[in-house]
Amino acid sequence: MIERELDIATQDGAMNTYTVRPDDGGPLPVVIMLMDAPGVREGLREICRRISQSGYYVLLPNLYYRSTREFVCGPTRNHPDAEANLKRMFGLLESISNAKVAADTGAVLDVLPTLPDAKPGKVGLVGYCMSGAFVTAAAAAHPDRIGCFASYYGTRLITEKPDSPHLMLGDIVAEGYYAFAEHDTYVPLSDVAKFERLLAAAPFPSRVETEAGAHHGYAFSDRGNLHETAREKHYERMLALFRRHLS
């Protein structure tokens, strides 16, 4: 595997981005992973490597680059600094928006033609937690360049704000996949059912699944809620989606 850091120019600065690709050359179809709230860390790089091993050029941008080039949230449970860690994380989360991340995704898309091993054409998106909203917004903002997208235990998909992702569903063309956890205080099953009804009326192909017995963060090895069966299914569904649209 070839791993490197890349600075991508945006309208707000240099967005530091982790990249990984197989070492047997390209051109390779591209997948953009949008991070969850605790930041770019080894747990996310682990997922990037797993995707890349199936033949993809994966990019993981630091969405907090406007505030900091390095952030990994510290312990948030049973620790004296838990409250302070959560406060900083949510402060960074609130500093970005659907529009900002859609623009950042556009910056990544714009730089792809300069990467020799990146295959021209549409790309795949995948997001977790807060980035369920972001991949939805990015798919709506770039319908001609996004081939498919996957959201895992996505939060803030339905809000009272004018930029709520559920209001953007009519602008999406790419196939979307949404997976949720049965036990999730951030996304209760009643919200999942409501979002599923909205998807059924949207113009793009989509699928929704809820993982029985799983909790929020079930695909992460480092957040305390790893569910092995659900994690493997998350790779299976994601890679099948990418094969249909990117390979």
N, C-alpha and C positions, 0 to 999 in steps of 0.2 A: 504494500500500500504506500502511496505517496501522500504525505500530509504536509500542508504548509499554511501559513497565515498570509492573508491578502487584504490590503486596504482598498476599499471601494469608495470612490468619490460620490458623495451625495450633495444635495443642495445645502445640507447642514454640517458638512464636514467629512471626515474620513471614517468609514464604517469598517472596523476590523472584523475580518471574516475567516473562520476556520474552513479549510477545504480538504477533502480526501478523495482519492481516486485509485483504482487499481493500477499496479505498476506495469501492466502489459500494454499500455498505450490506448489511444482512442481512434476516432472520436467516440465519446461516451454520452449517452443521454443524461440530462442534468436534473438533479433534484435539489430544491431549496428547502432546508429545514428552518422553521421559525421557532425560536426557543420558548421555553416556559418562563415564568416569573423569576425563579431562583437564579437565572443567568446561565451563560455558556460555561460548561463544566465537563468533567470527564464522563459523567453519566450520559450526557448528550452526545459527546464525541463517540462513545461506545455504540450508540444507535447509528450514528453517521457511518461508522466503519462497517457495521453489519449491512446497511443498505448498499454501501459502495462495493462490498464483496460480491454482490449480485450483478455488478457491471454498470454502476452509476457514478457520475461525478457529483459529489455532494458538497453543498456550500451551507455553512451555518453562520449567519451574521450575528454580531453583537448588537441587538436592537437598542441597547442602552448607551450607544456610543456618544450620543449628544451630551451625556453626563459623565460617563466613565468608560475607559477602555477595558477595565477589569472589574467584574462583579460576580461573586458567587455567594449566595445567601448562606449565612451561618446557621447553626441549629435553631429550629423553631419550636421544639418540644422539650420540656423538662430540662431547661438550661437557663442559667441566670441572664444570658444575653438574648433570650428568645424574643422578648417583646421589642427590644431595640432592632434586632435583625429583621423582624417582620415589618416594623415601621419603615426601615430603609428600603426594603424590597417593594412595599406598596407605594412608597414615594416615587421610586423609579418607574414602577408600572404606570402610575398616573401621569408621568411625564411624557408618555408616548400615546399614540392614538391610532385608530384604524386608518385614518388618512396618511399619517406619517409613515406607518409601516407599509401601506400600499405604495407610497412613493419610494421607500427604501427597497422594496421588492423590484420596482421598476429600475432602480439603479443597478441592482444585481443583474437583471435581464439585459440591461444596456451594455454591461461589461463582458457578457458571455462571448460575443464574437471575437474578443481579443484573447480568449483562452484557447490555445491550440487543441487541447484534448476534449473540449466541449462540443458536443454534437449540435449542429444548427437545428432549429425547430422548437416546438413547444416543450415546456418543462413541467415537472411535477412539483407540487408543494406538499409539505406535511407540517402540521403544527400540533402543539400540546398545550392543554390548559388555556392560558390567556391567548395563545396563538390559534386556537380554534376560530376565534373571531377574526384574527388577522389573516389567516389563509382564505377565509370567506371573503373578506374585504378585498384582498389582493386578486382573487379569482374574478371578482366583479369589476375591478379596475383595469385588468389586463386580459380581457377575454380572448384576444387574438394570440396571446403568448403562453397562456396556461393550458396545459393539456389535461390535467387532472389534479385533484387535491384530496388530502385526507386530514381529518381532524379527530384528535383523541381527547376525550373528556374536556371538550372545549367549554370555556366559560364566557359569559357576557354575549351570548349569541342573540338573546332577546333582551333589550333594555328599553328604557323610556326616552333615550337620547335620539336626536335626529340622525345620528350616524350608526344606529343599531344595525348589526349584520343582517338581521332578518328582513330589513327593508331593502337590502341589496340583492336578494335572491333572484329577482327578475332580470338582473344584468349578467348573470353567470351563464356560461356556455359549457364549461368543462364538467366532466363527471366528478361528483363529490361523494366522499365516504365519511360518515360521522359515526364514531363509536363512543359510548358512554359507559360509566360504571354503575352497577346497581346501587352501590352505597357511595353517595357523593353529596356532601353538604353544600358544595358550590353549585351543583347542577342536580337538583332533585328530579325524581322520575316524572313529576308533573310537568316540569319544564321541558324534559325530553319529549314527552308526548305532544306538547304544544308545538315544539319546533318540528317534530316529525310531520304534523299536520300541515305546517307551512311549507315544508319541503315537497309534500305530495302535490301541492298546487303550483310549485315552481317549474320553470320551463326546462331545467337541465336534469339529466339522469342522476339519481342519488340513491344511497342506501344508508339505513340507520340500523345500528345494532347496539344492544346493551349487554355488557358482560356480567353474567350472573356471578354473584359472590365476590366481585372485584370492587376495590375502592379507588377513589381518585388517585391518579399517579401510578396505576398498576403496571405500566410498561417500563418504569424507571427502576434501575437497580439500586439507586441511592436515596430514595425519598421515603422509605419505610413501608410502602404499600405494594411491593412487588407481588404480582400474581403470575406465576410461571405460565400457566395455560393461556391466560388472557394476553400475556406479552407475546407468546409465540403466534397466537392468532392475529395479533396486531401486525406482525411482520408478514404473515401470510396474506392477509387482506391488502395491505399496502403494496407489496411487491406484485401481486396479481393486477392491481390497478395500474401500476407503472408499466407492466408488461403489455397491457392492453393498449396503452396510449403513447408510450415513449420508446419502446424497444423496436 
